[in-house]
Amino acid sequence: MSIKDIIGPAQPLRTERLPETTYRAMPRMNASTLVNGLRGTDYDPFAVKWAYEHPSKCATNQDALDRGTLAHMMMLEPLEVPTRVARWTGNRRAGAEWEAFCEANEHMLIVRDEDYQEVEFGCVKAMESVQSYFTDLYVEHCLLWSEDDVRCKGRVDGMRPNDKLGKVLLLDLKTTERGIDNRSTDRTVIDMRYREKMAWYRRGMCSTGEIDKYDVRVVLVFVQLTPPFGVNVKPLDSICLDHFEARMIELLKRTRDAIEKNNFAPMSIQSAMGLMPWEQADINHEMEEAR
């Protein structure tokens, strides 16, 4: 897979639901790849190239992933749960019984019964306060568009045209076990680059020019799946989205330029370091005491 494959004839925006394997195989730039090149205040096309050509295979707790997948299904597509989820009620996930269960449910999401019950409770309690956000959504629709000759893509959890508070609602559901207080979720938004990614989706949604970006309402919904559970709804304001959209597009342009010139190199920075503000404060305090 080469990053050069994202270059091609410009294509108008289209939205559709696609199988995950089909979506992932499309040679297009997506937000999760592009954000790798935002390093501090710098732009790093090489990091984008590396992320595109070497998709991450980071080790992640599978149970946590499955719980998140189950929560998405329960809140976004509850009618799909009975036909797509298999509940394991046994003890050890090993041995002949476990292997037979996996074989019989090969194409299902397999979760432990205790996880199922806990996630179900967390989702039910969350929906009591956020039901209005999850009504009449187009679920997991893909956005496919071009930035000049760079083919792009994105997939949002929920999209609702004709939203009451805007022409379009873009919603992403985030499950967390770090806590849903403002400080915890703010830190998660920053660390996981959610503002950049949502700005990218908004950009795709507005690429036809038929929808003004300020008519798009962008909302993150955090749900804590472990006791004491909870939900935190975080709309992202337009000033924030404008800033990160500009950064994403600037990085995309620099990456496009590097592709054209075939000039990629790892980032090289020259910097200096002196006293940190808190160190200087300590020094000032010591000098005051010495007088």
Helices and strands as residue ranges (DSSP letters): G 3-6, E 14-16, H 20-25, H 31-34, G 35-37, E 38-39, E 42-43, H 45-53, H 62-76, G 78-80, H 81-84, E 85-88, H 95-104, E 109-112, H 113-130, G 131-134, E 138-147, E 150-161, E 168-176, H 182-191, H 194-205, G 213-215, E 216-224, E 230-235, H 238-261, H 277-290
